[in-house]
């Protein structure tokens, strides 16, 4: 008699949004990294550097830019980094009011 092999569930990497502290799959969040050149958005999710994750919601970005993002990345936020991230935040879709 042949035994059936149990199908193994694929592991889904989980990350926490630094803006709202919600845990989601890594693919549903945007990765921000600290590099020698400064703080940058990593669209591939695979670039070298210390990373932090954010929703694609302006409220999460606004909260993160108040200081928690720099703390998570263990760096100081320079003005050029802040302006780069604000440009990305401004390009995010508008949020729908839920209520």
C-alpha positions in Angstrom: 0.0 0.0 0.0 1.4 3.4 -1.0 1.2 6.1 1.6 0.0 9.5 0.5 2.4 12.3 1.2 1.0 15.3 3.0 1.3 18.5 1.0 3.4 21.0 2.8 2.1 24.5 3.1 4.3 27.1 1.6 5.7 29.5 4.1 4.5 33.1 3.8 6.9 35.7 5.2 5.2 38.1 7.6 6.3 41.6 8.4 5.0 44.5 10.5 4.1 47.9 9.2 6.1 50.4 11.2 3.3 53.0 10.7 0.3 51.1 12.1 1.9 47.9 13.6 -0.3 45.6 11.5 1.2 42.3 10.6 0.8 41.3 6.9 2.5 39.2 4.3 5.8 40.7 3.1 4.4 41.1 -0.4 1.6 43.4 0.8 4.0 46.0 2.2 6.6 48.4 0.8 10.2 48.0 1.9 12.3 51.0 2.9 16.0 50.4 3.4 19.0 52.2 4.9 21.9 52.3 2.4 25.3 54.2 2.5 23.6 56.6 0.0 20.7 57.3 2.4 17.2 56.0 3.0 15.6 54.5 -0.2 12.5 52.6 -1.3 13.3 49.1 -2.4 10.6 47.9 -4.9 12.3 44.5 -5.3 12.3 43.8 -1.6 15.7 42.1 -2.0 18.3 45.0 -1.9 21.0 44.9 0.8 20.5 47.1 3.8 18.5 47.3 7.0 14.9 47.4 6.1 11.5 48.5 7.4 8.1 47.9 6.0 5.1 50.2 5.4 1.6 49.9 3.9 0.9 51.9 0.8 -1.3 54.2 2.9 -0.5 57.8 3.5 -1.5 57.6 7.2 1.1 54.9 7.8 3.8 56.9 6.0 2.9 60.1 7.9 3.2 58.3 11.2 6.4 56.6 10.2 8.1 59.8 9.0 7.5 61.4 12.4 10.4 59.4 13.8 9.6 55.7 14.1 11.0 54.9 10.6 14.4 56.4 11.4 14.4 54.6 14.8 13.6 51.3 13.1 16.3 51.8 10.5 18.8 52.8 13.3 19.8 56.1 11.5 19.1 59.8 11.4 16.7 61.0 8.8 18.4 63.6 6.6 16.4 66.3 4.8 17.2 64.7 1.4 15.9 61.3 2.7 12.7 62.9 4.0 12.0 64.7 0.7 12.6 61.5 -1.3 10.2 59.6 1.0 7.6 62.4 0.8 7.7 62.2 -3.0 6.9 58.5 -2.7 4.2 59.2 -0.1 2.6 61.8 -2.4 2.4 59.3 -5.3 0.4 56.8 -3.2 -3.3 56.4 -4.0 -5.8 58.3 -1.9 -7.3 56.4 1.0 -11.0 55.7 1.0 -12.9 56.8 4.2 -14.3 53.8 5.9 -17.3 55.0 7.8 
